[in-house]
Amino acid sequence: MTKTIQEPAIEVIGIHKEFVLPQSKTTSLKQAAVNIVRENKKTTQKVLDDVSFTINKGEFFGIVGRNGSGKSTLLKMLAGVYTPTKGEIKIHGGLTPFIELGVGFNPELSGRDNVYLNGALLGYTHKQMDAMYDEIVDFAELGPFMDQKLKNYSSGMQVRLAFSIAIKAKNDILIFDEVLAVGDEAFQKKCMDIFKEYRRNKQTVILVTHSMDNVRSLCTRALMLENGKIVAEGLVEEVADAYQKSNEVVVVDPVDNINPDNAKGLRITGHKKRYTPGDTLRVKVSWPAENNTKKVAVSILNEAGMDFFGCNSGDMKLKSSDIELSIDLNLGPGTYFLAAATFDEEGNVTEYVKKAASFVIDDDYSKEVGGLTRQKYSFSNPSHN
């Protein structure tokens, strides 16, 4: 049996990337003069640490990792924006990066002018853009708006135009960073169809995404970065599973007490780490007996600190130094934190813990329901005579 010889498209060999960060900041002429004499202390931030991998021609390669893992720095190094502190990157063929859609757009120019401007930034001549123009506009579905200034476009229209320009660029290697998150559902389907066509045609593509569904459906191989190192590489399922496991949240210790000098041990315990939308969260809130607690409040916050839900024990007579609480989790998938507070008889906060516990709501993969919450709903289709 003849073994297929794979040709490398990209070789990344032992790359390191460090950024030197100054600790002192000069904001005046006087400070600048002082800093000439005074030692300007600096710190070194290590972003990538001995990263090596090969992407072969014709592969649809996925790169995943949580925020801060080093993905963006790696992409900019592949694109030639950054150079390695140490190591080597070999690119075999022409490479076109689409790291940030719409970079280079001028809001004061028309959509038409921005197509040609963006094409020039990608290295295309005016004549080449003439040949691609109609296809770009048709794909973006923006024909009637192309002579309007870009500043009058909605954000969705702008990303549709940017992506439409991006996919018409023909090169040996294409890099896309989170582009499947653009536009409405219909446009996202068009984007997905383009990527499936790339895969069928053995186009070399690097896709960076947080969507494991896209990794599983599109990629032929993948790798995962964590703290600047490769922690998984190879089979798509294994990498996707490793990424999802890395996002499992464990219960965290209480932090951010608003009165740390008087913190006496307010705790939330007894809950599970994982739920699905619609499950019931049951917890115990406890505090030291000497805390003089007359009322208890609990809130659910997301990772951004947005308060999704809050409740308190009201006029309930607290007979002990703990209380049980049940909450129906009509929330969408994501990571959430439980905040807790206790109050004395005058309504003053005696203790507050912003992150007393955390949990994950897993994706229910529903095609009918989406959004930040899960609500009961019904449709009717009354007949009309």
N, C-alpha and C positions, 0 to 999 in steps of 0.2 A: 504494500500500500504506500502510495506516494504521500509524503508529509508536506503540508502546505508551509511554505516559507513566509513568515510574517516580516514585513518591512516596518521599521519604526518611523512614526511621524514626529514624535516628540520624545526626547530622552532627557530626563531630569536626574542629574548625578550628584548626590551628596550635597544638596544646596542648604546653606544657612542664610538667614537674613536677620540682621540686627539694625535697630534704629537708635541713634544717640539722641537723648532728650536732655536739653539744658534745664537745670533746676531753677536758675534765676532768670527773671524776665526784665528787660530794660524798657522802661516807659518814659524816660526823660533823658535830656542831655546830661544832667548831673549824674544820674545812675550809670549812664554809659561811661562817663569819666571815671567813676568809682570802680566800675567793673574792669577797667583796663588794669588797675592795680590788684584788685581783689580776685582771687581765683574763682573762675566761673565753674561751679560744680556741675557735672553731667552724670546722667544715668544711662545705662544701656538696656534697651528692651529687646529681648530675643523673641522673634515672631515665628520663624521657621528653623527647625533643628534637625539637620541631617536627613533631608527628604529626598528619596530616590524612587523613581518609577518610570515606566515606559508606556507610551500610548502608540499602538500600531495603526498603520494606515487602514482606513475602513471601519475603525471602531467608533461606537457611540459611547463615550466614556463619561461616567458620572463622578463628580467630586462633591462630597457632602461633609457636613460638620456644623457644630453649633456656632453661634455668633462668637467671634473672637478666636476661632480655631486656627486662623491663618489663611482661609480660602481666598479672600480678596487680595492679600499680598501675593499669594502664589499666582493668581490670575494675572496680576500686573507684571509679575516677573516673566511669565510666559509671553505676555504681550510686548515685553521690552520696555515697559515704563520704569520698572525697577531693575537693578542689577543685583546678583547675589553677593552677599558679603563673602561667601565661600562656596565653592562648587561650580557646576557647569550645567547649562541648558542648551541642548542641541535641537534645532527646529529644522525638519527636513521638508521643505516646501513653503509656499506662501501661507501666511496666517492672518486671519481677520478677526479681531476681538470685538465683541459687543458686550462690554462689561457694564456700561451704563447707557441705556437707551436714551437718545435725545441729546447726548453731550455734543455741543457744537451748534445746536439750534439757536437761531436769533429770533427772539419774540417780535422784533420790529419788522421782520421780513415776512413775506407771504409764505404759505405752505409750499408753493411751487419753487420759490427761491431757496427755501430751506432744503428741499430735495437735492438741488444741485450743490448747495453749500455742503451738506452732509456727504454727498457723493465725492466731492473734492477732497474732504478730510479723509475719506477712505481710499483715496488714490485713483479715482476714476476721472476720465476726461469729460468735458461737456458733451462730446459726441456720444460717448458710452452711456452717459446718463439720459441723453435723448432716447436711446434705444430701450432703456429700462423704464422710462417715466410712466408710460401708460399702465404697465403692469403693476408698478408701485401704487399708483392712485387707485386702480381697480381693486387691488387686494385690501388697501386701507379703507375702501368705500367712502372716500372723501372728495369725489369729483367736484361737487358743487361748491366746495369750500377752499379749493386750492389757491384762489386769488385773494383770500382773506389773510390778514396778518395772523401770525401764529399766536400772538397774545390773546386773540379772541377765541382760540380753540379751548375746549375743555381738556382736562388732563388726560382723559381717556382717548380723545382724538389725537393728542400729541404722541402718546405711546403707540397708538396704532400706526401712525405715520412713521415713527422711528423704527418700529419692528418691520414694517413693510419695506423700508429701505434696507434694513439689515439682511433680510432673507434673500434679497436679490443680488447681494454681493457674492460672487463666485470665487472661491479660493480653495486651496488644498485642505486647510484646517480652519474650522470655525469654532469660536468660543462664545458661549451664551451664559450670562449670569442672571438667573431668576427671571427670564423673560416670559415664562409661561404664566406669570401672575398678572399679565397686562390685559386690559380690555374687559369687555363683558363676556358672558358665557359663549355666545356665538362666535366671537372673535377668537377666544381661547381655543375653541374647537378647530378653527382654521389653522391656528398656530400649531396645534398638535398634529394635524394632518400633514403639515409641512415637515415636521420633525420625523414623522413616520416614513415620509418619502425619502428624507435624508438617510434614514437607517436602511431602507430597501436598496437605495442606490450606493451603499457603502461609502457615503460621505464621512470623512473624519470630523467628528463633532465632540466638543467638550461641553458638558452641561453641568452648571453649578446650581443646585436647588435644595430646598428644604422639604420638597414633596417626595416622599418615598414611593408614592403611586407612580409618579413620572419616572423615577429611577427604575422601578420594576418594569414598566411598560415600554420604555425607550432604550435604556442602556444595555450594552453587551458586557461591560465590566465597570467597576467603580472602585473608588477608594474613599476612606474617611479620615479626616484630620481631627486631631484633638490636641490642644495646647502646642501647636506647631509641629506635631509628629504624626506619621501615618500609623493608625491603630488598627486598620482593617483594609484589605485590598484583595480584589479578585472577583469572586462570584457576586452577582448583584444581590441576591437574596441575603447572603451573609453580611454584606455591607449595610444593607437596609435594616436588617435586624439589629446590627450593632449600633446604628444611629438611633433607632427607636429606643433601644435599651439605655443609651446614654441620656435620653430625655426623661427617663423615669425619675421622679422626684421623691426623695426620702423626707421623712419628717425632720424638720429643722428645729433647732433649739430657739427659744424665745430671744428676740433681739429688739433693738430700737425702743427700749423703755423710755417713756417721756420723763420719768422721774427716777433715774437709775439709783440715786442715793437711797430711795425708799422702796426699791423693788423687793418684793417679798415672796415671789415664786408663783405667779399666776401661770397656769398651765392648761393646755387643751390636749386631751389624750383619748384613746379608745377608737380612733377612726381607722379606716383602711387607707391604703396609699393610692388605689386606683378605683375609678368608678366609670360608668357609662351614663349618658344623658338620661335623666329620669330616675336614677337610683336615689335612695335616701341616705343622707349623711347623718350618722349618729355619733355624737361626741360627748365627753364629760369635761366640763370646765371646773377647775379646782383652784383654791387659793388658801393661804394660811388662815387659821381661825382668827388670829389677831389682826387681820386686815380690815375689820370693821365694815365688811361689805354688805350693802343693802340692795344693790342692783347689779346685774351682769349684762354686758352687751357683747355681741359677736358679729363680725362682718366678714364677707367674702370679697377678696380683692384678686384681680388678675396680676400678671407679671409686671404690667405697666403701672400698677398701683391704683387702677380704676376700681371704685367701690361698686360691686354688683348687687350686694344685698346686705342689709343690716337689721338686727332685731335686738330687743332687750327684754329682760324678765319683768319689767313693769312693776306692778304692786305686789308681785308674788312674795309671800313670806318665806325667806330663806332659812330653813331649819338646820342646815349644816354648811360646811365650807366647800361644797361642790354642788353642781347642778347638771342635769342631762338635757341635751338639746338634739332635736331631729329637724333636718332641713331637706326638702325635696330638691334635688339638683337639676332644675330645669335650665341647664346651661349647656352651651356648645363645648366642643373639645378644647382642651388647653390645660395649662398649669395654673393653679389657684392657691391663694394663701388665706389662712384664717387669722383674723385679728381679734383680740379680746381686750375688754376693759372692765374694771370694777369701779363702783361708785359708793360713796358714803351716804348717810341719811340726808345730807344737805345737797346731794347731787354733784359733789366734787369728785373728780377722777382720783382714785387712790392708786391705781396701777393700770398701765396700758402696754400691751405687747403687740407690735405691728405684724410680726410674723411668728405667731405662736405655733403654727403647724402648716403643712402644705399637702396638697394632693393633686392627682391628675385625673381629668375626665378624658377617656379615650374616644377616638373618632368612631361614630356609629355608622359611617360610610353610607348615610342615607342620601339618595338621589333626589328626594322630595323636600328635605328640610335642610336649611343652612342658617348661618348667622351666629350671633353671640349667645343667643338663648334658644331654648326649646319650649314652645308654647303649644297648648292644645288648639287645634284648628279644624275646620271642616269646610268643604266646598259643597255647593248645591248647584244644580243645573235645571232650574225650573223650565218647564215647557211653556211655550207661548202659542196660543191659538190665533 
